[in-house]
């Protein structure tokens, strides 16, 4: 059985990275803006951070200004609504 490759769910890994970044940017105890480098350090991978930030930016959940990133108002509102549960 050791000859069988380990199955990875790449889509789930991307989703987790995006969630980690959003959690980081929306953390009230660590307000932004954050540098892309800082996000990469927090995720322990600059590449994962860049990929997640790009996807979140395309979705309108993150704003980018030069080397800095911060959560958009829609992302903040979504977090507020989720906290109402």
Steps between C-alpha positions, in 0.01 A plus 500: 500500500794734541536515123171689470537879485335709769190670365500877549198719471669802344179704482444454872859608569446820299174564687676452835773746402242759396314451828824537698578826321149638557512402866832679529381817325174509696655436841397797720805443722738542207360776281654560160603590253740210470792472264500205262824393668332495843214290366754260348680471834171435681409224252859372496497525121530806280363303203188383690447856620533647150263242351241553773526879481460494121188283523351713778577817305326363190198417720491856635580397857846655520637835389861539391700819516857452386647240740217532753170314530187542710152351513226664297174623649306204359743263675460690827120494470500127427700444818252710699210296368679172570563612859123544550446123499 
